[in-house]
């Protein structure tokens, strides 16, 4: 009965993968495989010894004894399944979570009822039984501490599975890119419909005309519009919702953006609270995401250099972006890149160092510290360098270094997979190999410590290539 229960619990929940960590921490995993197997053997010995003594000593069994034996049998079965799961790198998550709870319950019953019962346990059984139960409760906890990032990925996998089930039952919406919000209506043509006024507030029609919806971020929509006063085309950003939380986030972004005046940062014209919150900024006609990649190396060089200079300017003012990706890089008429959307930005030392964000990044460009801050620390200026490195890699090769399916798989690759050099995908990319690989190092301490250092190496590498040509 106990064995079947353990198997059913194991089958009822998802499995946690250990494949990615086995390459680097195989000996530690082997240790846990042997510990679980050893505990199963020790408890089996204690189980047989105890039941034999019950029979031979003629002691009648009450509910406590029967329940204790069932729990012990379950823990033995669970330990064997967990040992086998570690061996196969597929841990039954349900068993893993319940195992210490059952072990603690069994240990309490042993102390309260079994140890003081009429059965003479003997010195070995009397020591092996409680020690094995105590270790059974402790081992999953120790594993959870040692492999905290892996446990977090298991939780992400469950979230990802549930998200897939949810979205699959709510229509077949098309998404233009991996990082865009799924749209369930045609927002691009919304302004020509009766719903247009719900997207662009009617009260703003006094200021703007020829309004077109052009994009949507996490908390706001962006419109192309002409000012009625001088017919200059601008971009107008309006919060999606007008609740207090959205308002705080919107104003936080404006606080960061205001005062950033650089050729490689989208210019911020004005912010208004009345009649409704909105911001007016420079209109740039296209995004880097709209361009076909890979790009010619000369274009890649100019674009990455421009973005880096924009980041250097922001970093000098203690501002980090934390969401560098193609959708947030706009390209003007003379191919000058401009950084936009500072919604995830942060002013270093503003007192929010312990802030938490559940989905506060774009996964395809997320750094290891954004996924596992306990291991790598909180995001810093080196996070922008990492994200720029992923973008750099993509522009050179036409693909990103990591491409896992789903949230958990992608996170696993970012944390553990070693990417191939750009030149292994595109031979001409060799000129940038060392720079890109240093930018996307998993440990922030192994990356460039400042954007300026990266800029110096980038210019030197490009000039050396030009001289050799």
Legacy VTK file of the C-alpha trace (Angstrom):
# vtk DataFile Version 3.0
C-alpha trace
ASCII
DATASET POLYDATA
POINTS 469 float
0.000 0.000 0.000
2.752 2.419 0.955
4.779 1.604 -2.141
1.820 2.134 -4.463
1.031 5.434 -2.724
4.599 6.637 -3.259
4.492 5.680 -6.945
1.141 7.422 -7.460
2.402 10.615 -5.793
5.512 10.493 -7.970
3.422 10.148 -11.124
0.935 12.843 -10.121
3.444 15.703 -10.181
5.977 17.069 -12.636
9.611 15.980 -12.762
12.550 18.239 -11.916
15.453 18.033 -14.359
19.051 17.671 -13.135
20.537 17.273 -16.622
22.071 20.743 -16.785
23.801 20.589 -13.398
25.008 16.988 -13.738
27.910 18.034 -15.980
29.350 20.402 -13.368
28.123 18.884 -10.094
27.953 15.193 -10.872
29.764 14.096 -7.700
27.352 16.029 -5.491
24.389 14.402 -7.242
26.018 10.983 -6.846
26.312 11.688 -3.120
22.547 12.294 -2.842
21.785 9.187 -4.936
23.824 7.079 -2.512
22.385 8.781 0.583
18.779 8.116 -0.485
19.626 4.501 -1.337
21.506 4.103 1.955
18.580 5.495 3.939
16.218 3.072 2.203
18.461 0.131 3.191
18.865 1.380 6.778
15.121 1.907 7.210
14.372 -1.494 5.644
16.664 -3.108 8.211
15.011 -1.170 11.055
11.549 -1.962 9.668
12.239 -5.723 9.543
13.890 -5.677 12.968
10.991 -3.819 14.563
8.225 -5.953 13.014
10.121 -9.140 13.959
10.368 -7.961 17.565
6.639 -7.156 17.585
5.877 -10.709 16.501
8.409 -12.601 18.603
7.787 -10.569 21.751
4.024 -11.023 21.367
3.263 -7.322 21.654
-0.128 -6.322 20.290
-0.114 -3.596 17.628
-2.226 -0.471 18.031
-3.064 2.303 15.580
0.201 4.094 16.333
2.314 1.027 15.516
0.427 0.231 12.295
0.517 3.852 11.174
4.217 4.051 11.966
4.957 0.947 9.915
2.966 2.313 6.964
4.857 5.613 7.123
8.190 3.779 7.316
7.272 1.645 4.300
6.307 4.792 2.419
9.617 6.510 3.278
11.563 3.431 2.107
9.687 3.450 -1.214
10.033 7.196 -1.567
13.791 7.064 -0.845
14.315 4.411 -3.516
12.297 6.402 -6.068
14.185 9.605 -5.241
17.527 7.799 -5.545
16.466 6.423 -8.934
15.171 9.870 -9.950
18.528 11.477 -9.121
20.272 8.758 -11.114
18.076 9.479 -14.162
18.307 13.271 -13.605
14.503 13.384 -13.343
13.426 13.933 -9.745
9.726 13.409 -8.899
8.943 16.828 -7.438
5.907 15.667 -5.474
7.877 13.013 -3.617
10.749 15.425 -3.044
8.462 17.943 -1.345
6.444 15.468 0.737
9.376 13.256 1.796
10.687 15.431 4.669
7.172 16.058 5.998
6.364 12.337 6.209
9.768 11.665 7.775
9.182 14.250 10.501
5.722 12.819 11.264
7.201 9.309 11.507
9.997 10.566 13.778
7.481 12.244 16.113
5.406 9.038 16.310
8.581 7.047 17.024
9.565 9.346 19.900
6.077 9.584 21.417
4.833 6.009 20.997
7.344 3.486 19.679
10.386 4.334 21.790
8.386 4.093 25.012
6.330 1.027 24.031
6.647 -2.502 25.395
8.789 -3.617 22.440
12.477 -3.992 23.254
14.166 -2.410 20.243
17.774 -3.231 21.011
20.685 -0.786 20.749
21.165 -0.954 16.968
17.509 -0.673 15.945
16.919 1.941 18.638
19.667 4.074 17.105
19.244 3.338 13.378
15.505 4.023 13.286
15.429 7.616 14.609
18.739 8.551 12.944
17.462 7.355 9.551
14.179 9.218 9.958
15.983 12.398 10.984
18.322 12.169 7.970
15.355 11.436 5.701
13.822 14.725 6.792
17.095 16.646 6.472
18.442 15.392 3.118
15.833 17.100 0.864
16.301 20.338 2.822
20.084 20.186 2.363
19.625 19.447 -1.336
17.281 22.421 -1.631
19.901 24.722 -0.097
22.747 23.407 -2.248
20.733 23.447 -5.473
18.499 26.464 -4.832
18.736 27.668 -8.440
17.707 24.248 -9.747
14.701 24.143 -7.399
13.707 27.601 -8.662
13.818 26.277 -12.228
11.524 23.402 -11.248
9.006 25.964 -10.026
9.383 27.897 -13.281
8.733 24.713 -15.245
5.458 24.178 -13.388
4.540 27.830 -14.031
5.452 27.440 -17.704
3.324 24.286 -18.034
0.326 25.955 -16.406
0.781 29.041 -18.563
0.809 26.892 -21.711
-2.373 25.136 -20.628
-4.013 28.478 -19.924
-3.096 30.156 -23.197
-3.911 27.078 -25.265
-7.474 27.300 -23.991
-7.912 30.983 -24.747
-7.630 31.306 -28.480
-4.816 31.166 -31.001
-3.273 34.587 -30.735
-0.296 35.398 -32.894
2.723 37.099 -31.417
5.080 39.073 -33.612
8.167 38.233 -31.560
9.327 36.213 -28.586
9.274 39.273 -26.338
6.031 40.939 -27.363
2.859 40.648 -25.342
0.353 38.284 -26.958
-2.370 40.331 -28.619
-5.890 38.937 -28.751
-7.163 41.743 -30.972
-5.626 43.606 -33.887
-4.158 46.532 -31.967
-2.297 47.843 -34.995
-5.571 48.806 -36.697
-7.444 49.709 -33.537
-7.365 53.473 -34.160
-9.605 53.140 -37.211
-12.319 51.354 -35.213
-14.866 52.446 -32.652
-12.461 51.294 -29.922
-9.864 53.878 -30.910
-10.872 56.322 -28.187
-10.365 53.647 -25.518
-6.756 53.283 -26.616
-5.829 56.902 -27.219
-7.688 58.983 -24.610
-10.163 61.334 -26.212
-9.038 64.190 -23.991
-5.640 64.180 -25.758
-7.227 64.810 -29.146
-7.070 68.503 -28.288
-3.275 68.273 -28.417
-2.659 65.679 -31.141
-4.071 64.480 -34.444
-3.257 61.782 -37.052
-2.814 59.314 -34.225
-1.516 55.788 -34.928
-0.953 52.952 -32.477
2.670 51.753 -32.854
3.520 49.622 -29.836
2.848 48.353 -26.369
5.065 47.701 -23.350
4.408 46.267 -19.924
2.483 49.256 -18.546
1.898 51.640 -21.455
0.916 51.994 -25.094
2.840 54.160 -27.538
1.267 56.196 -30.316
2.645 58.143 -33.251
0.921 61.527 -33.366
1.267 65.053 -34.697
1.163 68.015 -32.354
-1.594 70.396 -33.359
0.545 73.413 -32.422
3.336 72.820 -34.961
2.519 69.520 -36.761
5.758 67.952 -35.541
5.506 64.158 -35.329
6.136 62.798 -31.829
5.634 59.601 -29.866
3.060 59.721 -27.074
3.197 57.156 -24.303
0.023 56.559 -22.258
-0.460 54.102 -19.348
-2.632 51.101 -20.144
-4.367 51.454 -16.787
-4.802 54.472 -14.543
-4.592 52.717 -11.187
-2.189 53.769 -8.439
0.359 50.957 -8.990
0.617 51.621 -12.738
0.900 55.333 -12.043
3.848 54.785 -9.691
5.663 52.608 -12.221
4.972 55.066 -15.022
6.286 58.020 -13.032
9.322 55.996 -11.937
10.226 55.458 -15.589
9.764 59.145 -16.337
11.982 60.091 -13.383
14.753 57.905 -14.779
14.324 59.048 -18.377
14.026 62.747 -17.646
17.384 64.461 -18.059
18.969 61.778 -20.263
20.141 63.851 -23.209
22.325 61.829 -25.567
22.313 61.074 -29.321
21.903 57.355 -28.576
18.956 57.740 -26.195
15.443 58.584 -27.369
14.795 62.192 -26.381
12.264 62.885 -23.674
10.229 66.047 -24.409
7.730 66.400 -21.595
5.675 64.546 -19.024
2.183 65.542 -17.951
-0.071 64.402 -15.148
-3.158 66.349 -16.213
-5.611 65.837 -17.782
-4.234 62.271 -17.659
-0.691 60.902 -17.225
1.207 60.795 -20.532
4.664 61.490 -21.876
5.747 63.049 -25.149
9.051 61.964 -26.694
11.046 61.794 -29.887
9.479 59.734 -32.658
11.880 57.248 -34.282
10.411 55.344 -37.238
11.687 51.809 -36.755
13.042 49.371 -34.195
16.059 47.130 -34.432
13.619 44.230 -34.121
12.233 45.142 -37.569
15.594 44.649 -39.306
16.656 41.412 -41.000
19.556 39.709 -39.220
22.406 38.902 -39.329
23.550 42.380 -40.290
26.757 43.299 -42.117
29.582 43.512 -39.585
30.097 47.217 -40.305
26.448 47.895 -39.379
26.746 45.688 -36.290
29.804 47.623 -35.180
28.118 51.013 -35.540
24.915 49.899 -33.830
26.611 48.196 -30.856
29.043 51.092 -30.462
26.154 53.574 -30.439
24.146 51.599 -27.881
27.248 51.203 -25.721
27.859 54.944 -25.780
24.263 55.571 -24.740
24.638 53.125 -21.861
27.963 54.688 -20.864
26.222 58.061 -20.628
23.434 56.585 -18.466
25.850 54.626 -16.270
27.875 57.769 -15.628
24.657 59.158 -14.126
24.180 55.969 -12.044
21.280 54.738 -14.190
21.000 51.158 -15.452
18.487 50.009 -18.080
18.062 46.255 -17.372
16.019 45.525 -20.499
18.281 45.876 -23.541
16.698 44.004 -26.459
15.882 44.695 -30.145
12.417 46.050 -29.331
13.977 48.706 -27.081
16.534 49.912 -29.634
15.120 52.317 -32.197
16.913 53.205 -35.449
16.557 56.696 -36.917
16.896 57.790 -40.545
20.718 57.809 -40.562
20.929 54.409 -38.790
21.758 55.892 -35.389
20.621 53.510 -32.628
18.634 55.030 -29.771
17.769 53.336 -26.493
14.128 53.595 -25.422
11.786 52.209 -22.750
13.384 52.736 -19.351
10.487 51.051 -17.555
12.765 48.493 -15.907
15.514 51.033 -15.334
16.950 51.796 -11.928
18.888 54.611 -10.335
21.820 53.055 -8.472
21.627 53.859 -4.776
18.003 55.031 -4.855
17.113 52.818 -1.894
15.409 50.088 -3.936
18.307 47.671 -3.881
16.133 44.928 -2.418
13.333 45.292 -4.941
11.881 42.143 -6.421
10.348 41.580 -9.844
8.462 38.416 -10.712
8.679 38.847 -14.450
10.863 41.944 -14.459
12.863 41.154 -17.574
12.683 39.794 -21.110
13.780 36.182 -20.749
15.542 35.880 -24.109
17.967 38.625 -23.062
17.948 38.073 -19.301
21.218 37.798 -17.424
21.978 35.019 -14.913
21.680 37.482 -12.012
18.163 38.432 -13.111
17.157 34.761 -12.940
19.225 33.686 -9.921
20.053 36.767 -7.813
20.885 34.638 -4.758
23.749 33.078 -6.680
24.982 35.991 -8.791
23.781 39.042 -6.868
21.365 41.762 -7.873
21.414 43.347 -11.367
24.048 46.053 -11.840
25.597 47.973 -14.719
27.195 44.689 -15.750
23.670 43.392 -16.415
23.352 45.944 -19.226
26.716 44.751 -20.567
25.476 41.142 -20.582
22.237 42.024 -22.373
24.122 44.106 -24.924
26.391 41.082 -25.450
23.385 38.843 -26.215
22.136 41.448 -28.693
25.647 41.727 -30.185
25.782 37.938 -30.632
22.369 37.944 -32.301
23.203 40.708 -34.768
26.433 38.951 -35.800
25.087 35.397 -36.100
21.364 35.838 -36.714
20.515 33.786 -33.634
20.770 34.093 -29.859
23.216 31.932 -27.896
20.401 30.350 -25.873
17.165 29.028 -27.316
15.448 26.749 -24.811
11.789 25.832 -25.190
9.719 27.453 -22.476
10.579 29.447 -19.385
12.299 26.667 -17.436
14.414 25.311 -20.300
15.518 28.786 -21.341
16.428 29.716 -17.770
18.378 26.491 -17.429
20.426 27.266 -20.538
21.161 30.819 -19.407
22.401 29.584 -16.026
24.353 26.505 -17.082
24.925 26.124 -20.834
28.215 27.366 -22.286
27.443 29.169 -25.573
29.445 28.509 -28.735
31.558 31.353 -30.057
29.964 33.560 -32.734
32.667 32.478 -35.225
31.445 28.876 -34.918
28.186 30.056 -36.445
29.485 32.808 -38.722
33.181 32.725 -39.659
33.443 36.509 -40.070
32.327 36.949 -36.477
35.761 35.922 -35.174
36.801 39.579 -34.886
34.231 40.009 -32.106
34.549 36.567 -30.433
36.576 37.591 -27.388
34.535 40.732 -26.750
31.148 39.021 -26.992
32.146 36.007 -24.902
33.445 38.299 -22.168
30.250 40.348 -22.259
28.038 37.277 -21.793
30.085 35.553 -19.078
27.731 34.023 -16.528
29.542 35.454 -13.516
29.314 39.280 -13.520
32.877 39.428 -12.151
34.132 37.796 -15.368
32.526 40.414 -17.633
33.690 43.889 -18.520
33.398 45.930 -15.367
32.417 49.058 -17.306
30.919 49.806 -20.707
33.841 52.133 -21.415
36.289 49.214 -21.194
34.143 47.271 -23.647
34.006 50.270 -26.002
37.808 50.535 -26.005
38.192 46.857 -26.938
35.460 47.118 -29.583
37.121 50.066 -31.309
40.548 48.405 -31.141
39.242 45.130 -32.586
37.478 46.897 -35.447
40.462 49.103 -36.279
42.769 46.055 -36.235
40.441 44.302 -38.668
40.365 47.357 -40.919
44.174 47.577 -40.898
44.528 43.898 -41.821
42.038 44.329 -44.680
LINES 1 470
469 0 1 2 3 4 5 6 7 8 9 10 11 12 13 14 15 16 17 18 19 20 21 22 23 24 25 26 27 28 29 30 31 32 33 34 35 36 37 38 39 40 41 42 43 44 45 46 47 48 49 50 51 52 53 54 55 56 57 58 59 60 61 62 63 64 65 66 67 68 69 70 71 72 73 74 75 76 77 78 79 80 81 82 83 84 85 86 87 88 89 90 91 92 93 94 95 96 97 98 99 100 101 102 103 104 105 106 107 108 109 110 111 112 113 114 115 116 117 118 119 120 121 122 123 124 125 126 127 128 129 130 131 132 133 134 135 136 137 138 139 140 141 142 143 144 145 146 147 148 149 150 151 152 153 154 155 156 157 158 159 160 161 162 163 164 165 166 167 168 169 170 171 172 173 174 175 176 177 178 179 180 181 182 183 184 185 186 187 188 189 190 191 192 193 194 195 196 197 198 199 200 201 202 203 204 205 206 207 208 209 210 211 212 213 214 215 216 217 218 219 220 221 222 223 224 225 226 227 228 229 230 231 232 233 234 235 236 237 238 239 240 241 242 243 244 245 246 247 248 249 250 251 252 253 254 255 256 257 258 259 260 261 262 263 264 265 266 267 268 269 270 271 272 273 274 275 276 277 278 279 280 281 282 283 284 285 286 287 288 289 290 291 292 293 294 295 296 297 298 299 300 301 302 303 304 305 306 307 308 309 310 311 312 313 314 315 316 317 318 319 320 321 322 323 324 325 326 327 328 329 330 331 332 333 334 335 336 337 338 339 340 341 342 343 344 345 346 347 348 349 350 351 352 353 354 355 356 357 358 359 360 361 362 363 364 365 366 367 368 369 370 371 372 373 374 375 376 377 378 379 380 381 382 383 384 385 386 387 388 389 390 391 392 393 394 395 396 397 398 399 400 401 402 403 404 405 406 407 408 409 410 411 412 413 414 415 416 417 418 419 420 421 422 423 424 425 426 427 428 429 430 431 432 433 434 435 436 437 438 439 440 441 442 443 444 445 446 447 448 449 450 451 452 453 454 455 456 457 458 459 460 461 462 463 464 465 466 467 468
